[in-house]
Every structure is written in C-alpha cells, then in structure tokens.
Amino acid sequence: MSTCTSASLALGEPVAATAATATTWLLIEQPGPWGAKALRASRLDPATGGALERLAEGTGVRVALIRRPGRHADLHRPRRHRVYVAHTAPGASWIRTAEVTDPAELGRLDFAALGAGTHSGFGEAYDGAPLALVCTNGKRDQCCAVRGRPLAAELAASGGSEVWEVTHLGGHRFAPTMLVLPYGYTYGRVDAHHAKDVLEAARTGRMVLEGCRGRSAWDRPGQAADLAVRELTGEDRTAAVVVEAVESAAGEGSWSVRVAHTDGRVWQVAVTQVAGLPPRPESCGAALGTPARMEVTGIERVAGGRADDARS
C-alpha cells in the first residue's frame, strides 16, 4: 500500500523550506490519545485548547501538545502538566519551563510578547539538553505514528536528549519529522543516526544541513534563503545567519530575501514558488495535490551597496 511518505520519497521531493512557521512554541504536556485536531480532541479540555489556539493566532506563537515516548494508555488525568515556551530567533533563542495544574492558566500569558521574544518571567530558564520533538500523531496522519513513534522511542532509550512526542509539525509526507528547540530547525525523513547527529550539533549551538526543512522563525521564502546561504558558505552556527528582510519581487510568487552573517557579509537571495509536480498526496488518504515548493533561483553577495556574484 502506497503512503504519502513513500510517494514523496519516490518523487525525490526536496524537504527544504517546508517547516512550520513559528517564532515561539508553546508546548503543553498532555498524555493519552490525541485526535487529528489535538488541542480540541484529547484529554485536554477542548474549551481550553480552543482558547489557546485563538490567543496564539497572528502572534507568531504555535501551540502543540507533547507527551513522553511510550505507551499511551490514559488511565487518569495528570495532576501536573509540564509546559515549555521556546523562542527560536537567532542569537536570542531561549526555553522557559514550568509545571501547571490546569493548562487554562496559560490563557493569562501575553502571547504577542511571547511571539516577539519576551517571556515576562514565565516559569524558569531551561538549561538542559536541546528538546527533540518528534511528530507521532497517527490520527492526523498514519505515517507520523508508524515512522515517528519508533524514532522517538529509540532516541529516548539512547539517553542524552530531552525527547518528546508532539502533535503536529506539518509535512506528514516527510515523516518522521523532528523539531529541535530552542533553535527551531525542523528535519524530515529522519533516522535515529541522523537525529542523534542533529541533537549533538544542537548541544553546541549548531545545525545540520542534511535533511533540514528550515528554521521556524522564518517564513518559507526565508527558510529557503537561510538554507541556501548556509549551503553556499558551509556555516552551521545557528546564531550566525539572520534573515533580515523578505520582499515581494517581480511576478507573483517571487521574493527577494536579504540574509546577513554576523561577520558582516550580506546576500540577496531570489526565491520563487513553484508547484510540486507530478501531483502527489500531501497526507495519507488525501486527494492528489501539487504542494508549493520554494526554489532558490539566485544568490548575490552584497558589498558596499553593490551586488557581487556570490560564487566569487
């Protein structure tokens, strides 16, 4: 039986610039089963889940549920819920954590401030290993459970990382998918060996280009430009490359993206949206579609106000 992941892999579909967009992630521990729309279909009070979704809308905050890898029989409601808030901007990445008795308490957070990178003293600073979030929500797409749950279990068993299952990272057809916080880089088609390399790099503030879908702090044109500059320069430090501006260019679905390095170098990256052909299912059971793909069509080094050939 063909799945969305097997179809995507057979077509050689690139994973770059497909990451979910969020400057800040709000992650709430909720064990037990998850529905397709987990914030409103789990053991979490659906009114609370819906309220948090509405509060996060347009703020840059993305809300998701997490649980520890393993069996998910839900015999009782947890008395305490672990919560993480992670901001992903380069050079200003952080994680705060707390335990709450009732997730409805989170409705008092200033979501606009969180999205902008201000935690307002929520919880306490998290200084442990990078967080590894593996999408495992089989009610959303079977590939996430079939491929994601074994990966999460193996990473948890190997130790050395803070591993959680998460409800949704987008891009089911790239399963297993993994988000690394606080840096916000997302990966697709991850096996355990690759995931461990990614997490080891993250411990020292670095990223791995292979299999990277993009940094959630950027929109999709920005993700494409960030990855293209990193490929060009070999730069892997998470804080060293910043997307400064994304501007519409001539023609619909085209952008000019300004990317800066902390050493002063600047590039102008041309990005165009193209349709993914031939048609393929974006999720298992879904109709065939042509998902948008970001294609980098040019990179120019900017020096002294003039654009130089980036290959020089």
Secondary structure in CASP SS format (residue, H / E / C, confidence):
PFRMAT SS
TARGET T0000
AUTHOR 0000-0000-0000
METHOD secondary structure of the structure
MODEL  1
M C 1.00
S C 1.00
T C 1.00
C H 1.00
T H 1.00
S H 1.00
A H 1.00
S H 1.00
L H 1.00
A H 1.00
L C 1.00
G C 1.00
E C 1.00
P C 1.00
V C 1.00
A C 1.00
A C 1.00
T C 1.00
A C 1.00
A C 1.00
T C 1.00
A C 1.00
T C 1.00
T E 1.00
W E 1.00
L E 1.00
L E 1.00
I E 1.00
E E 1.00
Q C 1.00
P C 1.00
G C 1.00
P C 1.00
W E 1.00
G C 1.00
A C 1.00
K C 1.00
A H 1.00
L H 1.00
R H 1.00
A C 1.00
S E 1.00
R C 1.00
L C 1.00
D C 1.00
P H 1.00
A H 1.00
T H 1.00
G H 1.00
G H 1.00
A H 1.00
L H 1.00
E H 1.00
R H 1.00
L H 1.00
A H 1.00
E C 1.00
G C 1.00
T C 1.00
G C 1.00
V E 1.00
R E 1.00
V E 1.00
A E 1.00
L E 1.00
I E 1.00
R E 1.00
R C 1.00
P C 1.00
G C 1.00
R C 1.00
H C 1.00
A C 1.00
D C 1.00
L C 1.00
H C 1.00
R C 1.00
P C 1.00
R C 1.00
R C 1.00
H E 1.00
R E 1.00
V E 1.00
Y E 1.00
V E 1.00
A E 1.00
H E 1.00
T C 1.00
A C 1.00
P C 1.00
G C 1.00
A C 1.00
S C 1.00
W E 1.00
I E 1.00
R E 1.00
T E 1.00
A E 1.00
E E 1.00
V E 1.00
T C 1.00
D C 1.00
P H 1.00
A H 1.00
E H 1.00
L H 1.00
G H 1.00
R H 1.00
L C 1.00
D C 1.00
F H 1.00
A H 1.00
A H 1.00
L H 1.00
G H 1.00
A H 1.00
G C 1.00
T C 1.00
H C 1.00
S C 1.00
G C 1.00
F C 1.00
G C 1.00
E E 1.00
A E 1.00
Y C 1.00
D C 1.00
G C 1.00
A C 1.00
P C 1.00
L E 1.00
A E 1.00
L E 1.00
V E 1.00
C E 1.00
T C 1.00
N C 1.00
G C 1.00
K C 1.00
R C 1.00
D C 1.00
Q H 1.00
C H 1.00
C H 1.00
A H 1.00
V H 1.00
R H 1.00
G H 1.00
R H 1.00
P H 1.00
L H 1.00
A H 1.00
A H 1.00
E H 1.00
L H 1.00
A H 1.00
A H 1.00
S H 1.00
G C 1.00
G C 1.00
S C 1.00
E E 1.00
V E 1.00
W E 1.00
E E 1.00
V E 1.00
T C 1.00
H C 1.00
L C 1.00
G C 1.00
G C 1.00
H H 1.00
R H 1.00
F H 1.00
A C 1.00
P C 1.00
T C 1.00
M E 1.00
L E 1.00
V E 1.00
L E 1.00
P C 1.00
Y C 1.00
G C 1.00
Y E 1.00
T E 1.00
Y E 1.00
G C 1.00
R C 1.00
V C 1.00
D C 1.00
A H 1.00
H H 1.00
H H 1.00
A H 1.00
K H 1.00
D H 1.00
V H 1.00
L H 1.00
E H 1.00
A H 1.00
A H 1.00
R H 1.00
T C 1.00
G C 1.00
R E 1.00
M C 1.00
V C 1.00
L C 1.00
E C 1.00
G C 1.00
C E 1.00
R E 1.00
G E 1.00
R E 1.00
S C 1.00
A C 1.00
W C 1.00
D C 1.00
R H 1.00
P H 1.00
G H 1.00
Q H 1.00
A H 1.00
A H 1.00
D H 1.00
L H 1.00
A H 1.00
V H 1.00
R H 1.00
E H 1.00
L H 1.00
T H 1.00
G C 1.00
E C 1.00
D C 1.00
R E 1.00
T C 1.00
A C 1.00
A C 1.00
V E 1.00
V E 1.00
V E 1.00
E E 1.00
A E 1.00
V E 1.00
E E 1.00
S E 1.00
A C 1.00
A C 1.00
G C 1.00
E C 1.00
G C 1.00
S E 1.00
W E 1.00
S E 1.00
V E 1.00
R E 1.00
V E 1.00
A E 1.00
H E 1.00
T C 1.00
D C 1.00
G C 1.00
R C 1.00
V E 1.00
W E 1.00
Q E 1.00
V E 1.00
A E 1.00
V E 1.00
T E 1.00
Q E 1.00
V E 1.00
A E 1.00
G C 1.00
L C 1.00
P C 1.00
P C 1.00
R E 1.00
P E 1.00
E C 1.00
S C 1.00
C C 1.00
G C 1.00
A C 1.00
A C 1.00
L E 1.00
G E 1.00
T C 1.00
P C 1.00
A E 1.00
R E 1.00
M E 1.00
E E 1.00
V E 1.00
T E 1.00
G E 1.00
I E 1.00
E E 1.00
R E 1.00
V E 1.00
A E 1.00
G C 1.00
G C 1.00
R E 1.00
A E 1.00
D E 1.00
D E 1.00
A C 1.00
R C 1.00
S C 1.00
END
